[in-house]
Amino acid sequence: MYNLNINSNQYNNNYSTVNRLCASTPVLNENKSNNQQISYNSNPISAKSVPFSFSGTVLRTELSSKDEKNKYQEITKLLDKDGKKNLNSLLKTGRLLNSDSNDNSTTLDNLYKIALTQRADGLNSQNILKETLAILADPHTITQQFGNIPTQYQTQVASLAKGNPADVNVEHSGTCVASSIEFNLAQKHPAEFARFVEGLSSPKMAVNKTIKLSNLADNTLDAIWLLNAFEIPYQAKDFEKADLTFAPDKNAIVRAHIQTIDKDKLERSSVDVLMQSTFMQVGSQQSYDSLSDKRAGKFNQNDKGLIEFEKTFTESVVEDKNKISVTYQKVDENARLIGYETDFDTMKRQITDALSQGENVIIGYTQVDSNNTIINGHEITITGTKIDKNGKMIFVCNDTDDNMSKAVEYSEDYLLPKIHHAALPQSVVANDVNFVDNWVEGLKTYKELKQQSNIKEAA
């Protein structure tokens, strides 16, 4: 089933605050005491962290066929020193010949297509290849930082913007959910990541993916309801599967082209632009605009970011997995944090159980003011754990909005109280919480928002 925690009603009552995840800059580094110290580590992998486990695939680190050797050589001809280093690293770690993709193609297969076939207008094959290799070699380089609009493009972009031309000067993006999903795909499923990049940067600017409807809901009709509600293009193949089409919004190519020719340090790559736009489109019911970083859609009253329900749907279809969004914080009608749905030990166990299954855990955390009122939120990814000298757990995380191309570490005492929700495999939490089907929760949310909208219009 594709579910939400049964206690998510309190979350849906506060769209103006709690649900505006990643609408501004992250805040985890504020007011740190000694037992809440953040530390950075460029190599944070531990026994509890399994970033490169490829479920169901055989790890291959040597080119075995003439076709593979030819593709490798052809790609190498197009690379500079850094690119060759990244390509070799992917081969030695087993990521290059990984075939954990929707069509069983390898990372190498898709890199070859990127390198030797035409890209969309405004994009460059060598640049896309270089960026893809860099991301796959180190997914921590993924960022959600928008680039500035160069002077020569100001007029063109202003004419394309849906709202105020000033809206395109995005300082703090709302793509933390999308960039976290991008990171997870790059780190856990390199072949599928490369396949997405190839399709999204191709002239058709789209990629198809066949998913199991049972990963959305037990009942086929309920799964179809979800697909229709999110307005994602699809074709039902039978009562078990559907073929979905993922594509960025029409203005993403403008941002991607600009980042191809005018990318500054710490800004998004053109690959980041295409991937994040695509995932924002999925979650926002195909309503995202890359120029303004704003969205519409039926499930969210805010124009920035994705809410928990939208995030979980996006994760589920991108990974074709049964994801459960578990809400941990209790929030009253005034967006005030008043408690927790479970104790921190249970929360920690659920997260570490997911990590032990080879899953990253994307979490939403909150910031509160002096009155415990939630004023902001952000999404980051937990990739592993460590134990410090005092026996306390340290969470190894990736944050796409911290201007750091490396992992960051948070103590359990610091992070656990801030976690509002986490996306977990159903098996991890099946015995701990009660669920309602996500399509039921989604329909309920939609009706509530519709009712609120009608009341406002009447007033």
One Martini backbone bead per residue (centre of mass of N, CA, C, O) as a GRO file, in nm:
protein
  459
    1MET     BB    1   0.100   0.034   0.014
    2TYR     BB    2   0.000   0.379  -0.005
    3ASN     BB    3   0.081   0.579   0.279
    4LEU     BB    4  -0.043   0.733   0.575
    5ASN     BB    5  -0.056   0.854   0.861
    6ILE     BB    6  -0.331   0.873   1.067
    7ASN     BB    7  -0.208   1.160   1.197
    8SER     BB    8  -0.219   1.372   0.940
    9ASN     BB    9  -0.442   1.582   1.000
   10GLN     BB   10  -0.271   1.792   1.155
   11TYR     BB   11  -0.100   1.860   0.902
   12ASN     BB   12  -0.341   1.958   0.702
   13ASN     BB   13  -0.417   2.228   0.879
   14ASN     BB   14  -0.111   2.372   0.786
   15TYR     BB   15  -0.024   2.500   0.491
   16SER     BB   16   0.125   2.781   0.571
   17THR     BB   17   0.361   2.609   0.720
   18VAL     BB   18   0.438   2.302   0.741
   19ASN     BB   19   0.392   2.245   0.417
   20ARG     BB   20   0.639   2.454   0.353
   21LEU     BB   21   0.867   2.290   0.233
   22CYS     BB   22   1.146   2.450   0.129
   23ALA     BB   23   1.093   2.783   0.106
   24SER     BB   24   1.375   2.804   0.248
   25THR     BB   25   1.624   2.808   0.437
   26PRO     BB   26   1.809   2.631   0.626
   27VAL     BB   27   1.824   2.554   1.013
   28LEU     BB   28   2.017   2.335   1.162
   29ASN     BB   29   2.256   2.559   1.261
   30GLU     BB   30   2.093   2.658   1.504
   31ASN     BB   31   2.156   2.676   1.825
   32LYS     BB   32   2.416   2.525   1.930
   33SER     BB   33   2.522   2.288   2.131
   34ASN     BB   34   2.743   2.060   2.239
   35ASN     BB   35   2.513   1.818   2.193
   36GLN     BB   36   2.459   1.962   1.876
   37GLN     BB   37   2.687   1.913   1.695
   38ILE     BB   38   2.816   1.991   1.389
   39SER     BB   39   2.965   1.776   1.142
   40TYR     BB   40   3.209   1.726   0.891
   41ASN     BB   41   3.235   1.463   0.629
   42SER     BB   42   3.386   1.321   0.344
   43ASN     BB   43   3.381   1.007   0.495
   44PRO     BB   44   3.087   0.867   0.646
   45ILE     BB   45   3.123   0.569   0.627
   46SER     BB   46   2.956   0.284   0.766
   47ALA     BB   47   2.814  -0.003   0.881
   48LYS     BB   48   2.523   0.159   0.861
   49SER     BB   49   2.621   0.229   0.566
   50VAL     BB   50   2.460   0.172   0.218
   51PRO     BB   51   2.506   0.341  -0.073
   52PHE     BB   52   2.610   0.077  -0.279
   53SER     BB   53   2.352  -0.099  -0.286
   54PHE     BB   54   2.239  -0.356  -0.524
   55SER     BB   55   1.954  -0.487  -0.559
   56GLY     BB   56   1.964  -0.782  -0.751
   57THR     BB   57   2.269  -0.739  -0.829
   58VAL     BB   58   2.570  -0.770  -0.998
   59LEU     BB   59   2.897  -0.709  -0.926
   60ARG     BB   60   3.077  -0.515  -1.172
   61THR     BB   61   3.443  -0.428  -1.262
   62GLU     BB   62   3.446  -0.549  -1.565
   63LEU     BB   63   3.496  -0.561  -1.892
   64SER     BB   64   3.352  -0.830  -2.103
   65SER     BB   65   3.274  -0.695  -2.371
   66LYS     BB   66   3.296  -0.548  -2.673
   67ASP     BB   67   3.071  -0.340  -2.628
   68GLU     BB   68   3.174  -0.222  -2.360
   69LYS     BB   69   3.457  -0.137  -2.460
   70ASN     BB   70   3.358   0.054  -2.681
   71LYS     BB   71   3.194   0.248  -2.507
   72TYR     BB   72   3.422   0.332  -2.321
   73GLN     BB   73   3.608   0.450  -2.541
   74GLU     BB   74   3.411   0.661  -2.660
   75ILE     BB   75   3.375   0.820  -2.399
   76THR     BB   76   3.673   0.886  -2.335
   77LYS     BB   77   3.722   1.081  -2.583
   78LEU     BB   78   3.522   1.314  -2.433
   79LEU     BB   79   3.725   1.341  -2.193
   80ASP     BB   80   3.867   1.456  -1.930
   81LYS     BB   81   4.041   1.398  -1.657
   82ASP     BB   82   3.796   1.394  -1.461
   83GLY     BB   83   3.612   1.214  -1.630
   84LYS     BB   84   3.797   0.964  -1.635
   85LYS     BB   85   3.806   0.929  -1.332
   86ASN     BB   86   3.501   0.883  -1.292
   87LEU     BB   87   3.467   0.643  -1.481
   88ASN     BB   88   3.667   0.455  -1.334
   89SER     BB   89   3.527   0.463  -1.060
   90LEU     BB   90   3.261   0.334  -1.155
   91LEU     BB   91   3.389   0.068  -1.237
   92LYS     BB   92   3.535  -0.014  -0.959
   93THR     BB   93   3.239   0.008  -0.794
   94GLY     BB   94   2.998  -0.102  -1.002
   95ARG     BB   95   2.825   0.143  -1.136
   96LEU     BB   96   2.861   0.116  -1.450
   97LEU     BB   97   2.735  -0.203  -1.462
   98ASN     BB   98   2.479  -0.132  -1.361
   99SER     BB   99   2.114  -0.270  -1.399
  100ASP     BB  100   1.913  -0.094  -1.202
  101SER     BB  101   1.668  -0.069  -1.423
  102ASN     BB  102   1.370  -0.054  -1.593
  103ASP     BB  103   1.536  -0.184  -1.871
  104ASN     BB  104   1.833  -0.307  -1.788
  105SER     BB  105   2.020  -0.092  -1.819
  106THR     BB  106   2.315   0.056  -1.804
  107THR     BB  107   2.510   0.308  -1.729
  108LEU     BB  108   2.680   0.283  -1.984
  109ASP     BB  109   2.454   0.286  -2.192
  110ASN     BB  110   2.352   0.581  -2.113
  111LEU     BB  111   2.617   0.733  -2.154
  112TYR     BB  112   2.643   0.667  -2.453
  113LYS     BB  113   2.387   0.815  -2.543
  114ILE     BB  114   2.468   1.091  -2.442
  115ALA     BB  115   2.738   1.110  -2.615
  116LEU     BB  116   2.616   0.992  -2.923
  117THR     BB  117   2.355   1.163  -2.897
  118GLN     BB  118   2.114   1.374  -2.919
  119ARG     BB  119   2.021   1.673  -2.785
  120ALA     BB  120   1.865   1.918  -2.677
  121ASP     BB  121   1.805   2.224  -2.727
  122GLY     BB  122   2.080   2.382  -2.549
  123LEU     BB  123   2.240   2.118  -2.535
  124ASN     BB  124   2.530   1.919  -2.429
  125SER     BB  125   2.673   1.620  -2.441
  126GLN     BB  126   2.941   1.666  -2.283
  127ASN     BB  127   2.813   1.811  -2.043
  128ILE     BB  128   2.613   1.595  -1.954
  129LEU     BB  129   2.824   1.379  -1.914
  130LYS     BB  130   2.999   1.522  -1.704
  131GLU     BB  131   2.773   1.569  -1.492
  132THR     BB  132   2.686   1.275  -1.454
  133LEU     BB  133   2.958   1.167  -1.357
  134ALA     BB  134   2.990   1.355  -1.112
  135ILE     BB  135   2.736   1.263  -0.962
  136LEU     BB  136   2.794   0.953  -0.952
  137ALA     BB  137   3.069   0.986  -0.802
  138ASP     BB  138   2.912   1.245  -0.633
  139PRO     BB  139   2.602   1.317  -0.505
  140HIS     BB  140   2.681   1.570  -0.316
  141THR     BB  141   2.677   1.781  -0.566
  142ILE     BB  142   2.397   1.819  -0.531
  143THR     BB  143   2.173   2.097  -0.600
  144GLN     BB  144   1.926   2.382  -0.537
  145GLN     BB  145   2.085   2.615  -0.662
  146PHE     BB  146   2.021   2.881  -0.825
  147GLY     BB  147   2.072   3.070  -1.100
  148ASN     BB  148   2.142   3.330  -1.265
  149ILE     BB  149   2.036   3.582  -1.492
  150PRO     BB  150   2.157   3.685  -1.759
  151THR     BB  151   2.134   3.970  -1.931
  152GLN     BB  152   2.074   3.837  -2.223
  153TYR     BB  153   1.801   3.680  -2.075
  154GLN     BB  154   1.595   3.865  -1.936
  155THR     BB  155   1.379   3.918  -2.155
  156GLN     BB  156   1.305   3.627  -2.224
  157VAL     BB  157   1.225   3.535  -1.937
  158ALA     BB  158   1.010   3.751  -1.881
  159SER     BB  159   0.819   3.652  -2.119
  160LEU     BB  160   0.781   3.353  -1.979
  161ALA     BB  161   0.672   3.448  -1.732
  162LYS     BB  162   0.377   3.426  -1.552
  163GLY     BB  163   0.450   3.657  -1.372
  164ASN     BB  164   0.664   3.823  -1.219
  165PRO     BB  165   0.975   3.888  -1.336
  166ALA     BB  166   1.107   3.889  -1.045
  167ASP     BB  167   1.059   3.575  -0.984
  168VAL     BB  168   1.329   3.467  -1.132
  169ASN     BB  169   1.494   3.570  -0.873
  170VAL     BB  170   1.607   3.308  -0.720
  171GLU     BB  171   1.732   3.240  -0.396
  172HIS     BB  172   1.518   3.023  -0.268
  173SER     BB  173   1.438   2.714  -0.309
  174GLY     BB  174   1.166   2.442  -0.341
  175THR     BB  175   1.361   2.159  -0.418
  176CYS     BB  176   1.428   1.953  -0.183
  177VAL     BB  177   1.269   1.706  -0.260
  178ALA     BB  178   1.373   1.667  -0.551
  179SER     BB  179   1.681   1.661  -0.472
  180SER     BB  180   1.659   1.416  -0.283
  181ILE     BB  181   1.560   1.220  -0.502
  182GLU     BB  182   1.801   1.258  -0.683
  183PHE     BB  183   2.013   1.158  -0.486
  184ASN     BB  184   1.895   0.875  -0.439
  185LEU     BB  185   1.913   0.781  -0.733
  186ALA     BB  186   2.222   0.821  -0.770
  187GLN     BB  187   2.316   0.638  -0.525
  188LYS     BB  188   2.120   0.370  -0.567
  189HIS     BB  189   2.050   0.423  -0.907
  190PRO     BB  190   2.257   0.477  -1.157
  191ALA     BB  191   2.115   0.363  -1.412
  192GLU     BB  192   1.848   0.522  -1.373
  193PHE     BB  193   1.966   0.798  -1.368
  194ALA     BB  194   2.094   0.788  -1.653
  195ARG     BB  195   1.824   0.732  -1.795
  196PHE     BB  196   1.689   0.995  -1.719
  197VAL     BB  197   1.893   1.188  -1.839
  198GLU     BB  198   1.873   1.093  -2.129
  199GLY     BB  199   1.568   1.154  -2.170
  200LEU     BB  200   1.555   1.459  -2.062
  201SER     BB  201   1.800   1.549  -2.278
  202SER     BB  202   1.645   1.484  -2.508
  203PRO     BB  203   1.438   1.579  -2.760
  204LYS     BB  204   1.180   1.468  -2.589
  205MET     BB  205   1.198   1.522  -2.281
  206ALA     BB  206   1.169   1.206  -2.178
  207VAL     BB  207   1.053   0.934  -1.955
  208ASN     BB  208   0.993   0.598  -1.910
  209LYS     BB  209   0.790   0.404  -1.660
  210THR     BB  210   0.742   0.097  -1.504
  211ILE     BB  211   0.485   0.019  -1.270
  212LYS     BB  212   0.348  -0.086  -0.974
  213LEU     BB  213   0.034  -0.053  -0.845
  214SER     BB  214   0.092  -0.183  -0.557
  215ASN     BB  215   0.280   0.076  -0.476
  216LEU     BB  216   0.007   0.256  -0.424
  217ALA     BB  217  -0.218   0.017  -0.408
  218ASP     BB  218  -0.416  -0.256  -0.359
  219ASN     BB  219  -0.607  -0.116  -0.552
  220THR     BB  220  -0.626  -0.041  -0.878
  221LEU     BB  221  -0.830   0.199  -0.872
  222ASP     BB  222  -0.671   0.361  -0.661
  223ALA     BB  223  -0.414   0.394  -0.829
  224ILE     BB  224  -0.554   0.541  -1.062
  225TRP     BB  225  -0.648   0.779  -0.899
  226LEU     BB  226  -0.368   0.887  -0.836
  227LEU     BB  227  -0.273   0.934  -1.126
  228ASN     BB  228  -0.502   1.132  -1.193
  229ALA     BB  229  -0.458   1.337  -0.963
  230PHE     BB  230  -0.148   1.393  -1.069
  231GLU     BB  231  -0.146   1.406  -1.392
  232ILE     BB  232   0.011   1.169  -1.503
  233PRO     BB  233   0.126   1.026  -1.765
  234TYR     BB  234  -0.052   0.724  -1.880
  235GLN     BB  235  -0.053   0.353  -1.914
  236ALA     BB  236  -0.246   0.083  -1.880
  237LYS     BB  237  -0.144  -0.250  -1.916
  238ASP     BB  238  -0.293  -0.359  -1.657
  239PHE     BB  239  -0.370  -0.468  -1.327
  240GLU     BB  240  -0.041  -0.412  -1.242
  241LYS     BB  241   0.045  -0.191  -1.464
  242ALA     BB  242   0.230   0.118  -1.558
  243ASP     BB  243   0.301   0.376  -1.796
  244LEU     BB  244   0.517   0.642  -1.739
  245THR     BB  245   0.559   1.002  -1.787
  246PHE     BB  246   0.854   1.191  -1.765
  247ALA     BB  247   0.871   1.558  -1.724
  248PRO     BB  248   0.949   1.863  -1.768
  249ASP     BB  249   0.901   2.169  -1.784
  250LYS     BB  250   0.903   2.400  -2.043
  251ASN     BB  251   1.123   2.597  -1.877
  252ALA     BB  252   1.374   2.417  -1.813
  253ILE     BB  253   1.551   2.467  -2.068
  254VAL     BB  254   1.637   2.748  -1.990
  255ARG     BB  255   1.790   2.680  -1.733
  256ALA     BB  256   1.975   2.461  -1.858
  257HIS     BB  257   2.116   2.643  -2.063
  258ILE     BB  258   2.234   2.847  -1.866
  259GLN     BB  259   2.399   2.624  -1.702
  260THR     BB  260   2.580   2.552  -1.949
  261ILE     BB  261   2.705   2.867  -1.994
  262ASP     BB  262   2.645   2.991  -1.664
  263LYS     BB  263   2.810   2.840  -1.429
  264ASP     BB  264   2.844   2.854  -1.096
  265LYS     BB  265   2.945   2.807  -0.803
  266LEU     BB  266   2.697   2.607  -0.637
  267GLU     BB  267   2.533   2.551  -0.874
  268ARG     BB  268   2.335   2.417  -1.082
  269SER     BB  269   2.299   2.189  -1.302
  270SER     BB  270   2.142   2.081  -1.580
  271VAL     BB  271   2.062   1.815  -1.449
  272ASP     BB  272   1.926   1.929  -1.200
  273VAL     BB  273   1.708   2.083  -1.344
  274LEU     BB  274   1.565   1.842  -1.486
  275MET     BB  275   1.511   1.664  -1.239
  276GLN     BB  276   1.364   1.868  -1.051
  277SER     BB  277   1.140   1.945  -1.243
  278THR     BB  278   1.017   1.663  -1.277
  279PHE     BB  279   0.949   1.614  -0.971
  280MET     BB  280   0.774   1.866  -0.942
  281GLN     BB  281   0.563   1.783  -1.148
  282VAL     BB  282   0.463   1.531  -1.012
  283GLY     BB  283   0.383   1.661  -0.726
  284SER     BB  284   0.214   1.925  -0.872
  285GLN     BB  285   0.038   1.835  -1.111
  286GLN     BB  286   0.181   1.978  -1.356
  287SER     BB  287   0.258   2.305  -1.222
  288TYR     BB  288   0.546   2.381  -1.282
  289ASP     BB  289   0.799   2.659  -1.265
  290SER     BB  290   1.133   2.716  -1.327
  291LEU     BB  291   1.151   3.030  -1.320
  292SER     BB  292   0.986   3.074  -1.028
  293ASP     BB  293   0.944   2.820  -0.839
  294LYS     BB  294   0.639   2.753  -0.899
  295ARG     BB  295   0.310   2.634  -0.793
  296ALA     BB  296   0.025   2.446  -0.798
  297GLY     BB  297  -0.249   2.271  -0.747
  298LYS     BB  298  -0.477   2.076  -0.537
  299PHE     BB  299  -0.295   2.013  -0.251
  300ASN     BB  300  -0.181   2.322  -0.247
  301GLN     BB  301  -0.176   2.659  -0.119
  302ASN     BB  302   0.105   2.679  -0.202
  303ASP     BB  303   0.389   2.789  -0.430
  304LYS     BB  304   0.590   2.600  -0.258
  305GLY     BB  305   0.680   2.308  -0.296
  306LEU     BB  306   0.613   2.003  -0.108
  307ILE     BB  307   0.413   1.788   0.028
  308GLU     BB  308   0.392   1.493   0.180
  309PHE     BB  309   0.200   1.354  -0.021
  310GLU     BB  310   0.362   1.436  -0.276
  311LYS     BB  311   0.633   1.316  -0.199
  312THR     BB  312   0.547   1.015  -0.173
  313PHE     BB  313   0.451   0.977  -0.459
  314THR     BB  314   0.714   1.047  -0.600
  315GLU     BB  315   0.891   0.832  -0.473
  316SER     BB  316   0.723   0.584  -0.564
  317VAL     BB  317   0.744   0.626  -0.881
  318VAL     BB  318   1.050   0.659  -0.913
  319GLU     BB  319   1.118   0.375  -0.748
  320ASP     BB  320   0.900   0.160  -0.731
  321LYS     BB  321   0.784   0.195  -0.422
  322ASN     BB  322   0.674   0.133  -0.091
  323LYS     BB  323   0.586   0.427   0.059
  324ILE     BB  324   0.602   0.570   0.390
  325SER     BB  325   0.449   0.833   0.572
  326VAL     BB  326   0.572   0.937   0.886
  327THR     BB  327   0.433   1.103   1.156
  328TYR     BB  328   0.577   1.256   1.455
  329GLN     BB  329   0.446   1.526   1.487
  330LYS     BB  330   0.259   1.744   1.691
  331VAL     BB  331   0.002   1.966   1.557
  332ASP     BB  332  -0.172   2.234   1.581
  333GLU     BB  333  -0.390   2.480   1.450
  334ASN     BB  334  -0.122   2.690   1.505
  335ALA     BB  335   0.153   2.542   1.442
  336ARG     BB  336   0.215   2.385   1.712
  337LEU     BB  337   0.438   2.216   1.896
  338ILE     BB  338   0.309   1.941   2.127
  339GLY     BB  339   0.455   1.670   2.010
  340TYR     BB  340   0.451   1.303   1.988
  341GLU     BB  341   0.371   0.988   1.847
  342THR     BB  342   0.660   0.900   1.951
  343ASP     BB  343   0.939   0.782   2.049
  344PHE     BB  344   1.277   0.813   1.984
  345ASP     BB  345   1.349   0.510   1.977
  346THR     BB  346   1.148   0.436   1.756
  347MET     BB  347   1.243   0.633   1.545
  348LYS     BB  348   1.533   0.523   1.531
  349ARG     BB  349   1.462   0.231   1.455
  350GLN     BB  350   1.316   0.288   1.187
  351ILE     BB  351   1.552   0.422   1.044
  352THR     BB  352   1.769   0.193   1.083
  353ASP     BB  353   1.606  -0.029   0.944
  354ALA     BB  354   1.608   0.104   0.666
  355LEU     BB  355   1.917   0.116   0.637
  356SER     BB  356   1.957  -0.201   0.663
  357GLN     BB  357   1.793  -0.229   0.372
  358GLY     BB  358   1.934   0.004   0.182
  359GLU     BB  359   1.796   0.273   0.274
  360ASN     BB  360   1.708   0.576   0.242
  361VAL     BB  361   1.605   0.878   0.441
  362ILE     BB  362   1.357   1.101   0.396
  363ILE     BB  363   1.327   1.411   0.566
  364GLY     BB  364   1.128   1.627   0.773
  365TYR     BB  365   1.201   1.937   0.912
  366THR     BB  366   1.184   2.172   1.188
  367GLN     BB  367   1.113   2.510   1.285
  368VAL     BB  368   1.112   2.702   1.586
  369ASP     BB  369   1.009   2.915   1.808
  370SER     BB  370   0.970   3.033   2.131
  371ASN     BB  371   0.655   2.900   2.102
  372ASN     BB  372   0.669   2.638   1.910
  373THR     BB  373   0.638   2.754   1.628
  374ILE     BB  374   0.614   2.684   1.306
  375ILE     BB  375   0.834   2.845   1.039
  376ASN     BB  376   0.982   2.585   0.915
  377GLY     BB  377   1.120   2.375   0.640
  378HIS     BB  378   1.296   2.059   0.552
  379GLU     BB  379   1.488   1.844   0.330
  380ILE     BB  380   1.657   1.536   0.398
  381THR     BB  381   1.920   1.276   0.398
  382ILE     BB  382   1.956   0.961   0.528
  383THR     BB  383   2.253   0.731   0.497
  384GLY     BB  384   2.355   0.699   0.807
  385THR     BB  385   2.563   0.574   1.085
  386LYS     BB  386   2.697   0.651   1.414
  387ILE     BB  387   2.923   0.621   1.694
  388ASP     BB  388   3.018   0.774   1.959
  389LYS     BB  389   3.212   0.793   2.250
  390ASN     BB  390   2.914   0.804   2.416
  391GLY     BB  391   2.697   0.620   2.242
  392LYS     BB  392   2.594   0.803   2.027
  393MET     BB  393   2.406   0.886   1.764
  394ILE     BB  394   2.495   0.942   1.420
  395PHE     BB  395   2.380   1.124   1.145
  396VAL     BB  396   2.408   1.071   0.808
  397CYS     BB  397   2.388   1.342   0.568
  398ASN     BB  398   2.198   1.512   0.309
  399ASP     BB  399   2.230   1.853   0.180
  400THR     BB  400   2.112   2.063  -0.093
  401ASP     BB  401   2.132   2.358   0.104
  402ASP     BB  402   2.463   2.398   0.226
  403ASN     BB  403   2.717   2.439   0.038
  404MET     BB  404   2.792   2.116   0.050
  405SER     BB  405   3.002   1.851  -0.101
  406LYS     BB  406   2.894   1.682   0.162
  407ALA     BB  407   2.856   1.538   0.440
  408VAL     BB  408   2.645   1.537   0.734
  409GLU     BB  409   2.639   1.561   1.100
  410TYR     BB  410   2.401   1.436   1.354
  411SER     BB  411   2.274   1.422   1.643
  412GLU     BB  412   2.014   1.272   1.802
  413ASP     BB  413   1.943   1.510   1.998
  414TYR     BB  414   1.905   1.711   1.755
  415LEU     BB  415   1.726   1.566   1.526
  416LEU     BB  416   1.473   1.407   1.632
  417PRO     BB  417   1.297   1.659   1.735
  418LYS     BB  418   1.279   1.775   1.419
  419ILE     BB  419   1.112   1.543   1.309
  420HIS     BB  420   0.820   1.513   1.126
  421HIS     BB  421   0.910   1.319   0.880
  422ALA     BB  422   0.917   0.986   0.711
  423ALA     BB  423   1.043   0.774   0.460
  424LEU     BB  424   0.924   0.432   0.457
  425PRO     BB  425   0.909   0.119   0.468
  426GLN     BB  426   0.647  -0.074   0.546
  427SER     BB  427   0.801  -0.301   0.710
  428VAL     BB  428   0.910  -0.108   0.939
  429VAL     BB  429   0.594   0.006   1.040
  430ALA     BB  430   0.358  -0.210   1.050
  431ASN     BB  431   0.373  -0.261   1.388
  432ASP     BB  432   0.344   0.060   1.495
  433VAL     BB  433   0.117   0.162   1.288
  434ASN     BB  434  -0.150   0.323   1.150
  435PHE     BB  435  -0.344   0.312   0.845
  436VAL     BB  436  -0.413   0.489   0.545
  437ASP     BB  437  -0.478   0.520   0.246
  438ASN     BB  438  -0.355   0.752   0.030
  439TRP     BB  439  -0.610   0.799  -0.139
  440VAL     BB  440  -0.784   0.874   0.103
  441GLU     BB  441  -0.614   1.110   0.207
  442GLY     BB  442  -0.617   1.270  -0.058
  443LEU     BB  443  -0.919   1.309  -0.086
  444LYS     BB  444  -0.960   1.450   0.183
  445THR     BB  445  -0.773   1.687   0.128
  446TYR     BB  446  -0.913   1.791  -0.125
  447LYS     BB  447  -1.188   1.853   0.009
  448GLU     BB  448  -1.083   2.051   0.221
  449LEU     BB  449  -0.963   2.258   0.021
  450LYS     BB  450  -1.221   2.307  -0.137
  451GLN     BB  451  -1.383   2.414   0.102
  452GLN     BB  452  -1.195   2.650   0.174
  453SER     BB  453  -1.218   2.789  -0.104
  454ASN     BB  454  -1.527   2.836  -0.099
  455ILE     BB  455  -1.532   3.011   0.156
  456LYS     BB  456  -1.351   3.238   0.048
  457GLU     BB  457  -1.529   3.311  -0.198
  458ALA     BB  458  -1.786   3.381  -0.031
  459ALA     BB  459  -1.632   3.612   0.139
   0.00000   0.00000   0.00000
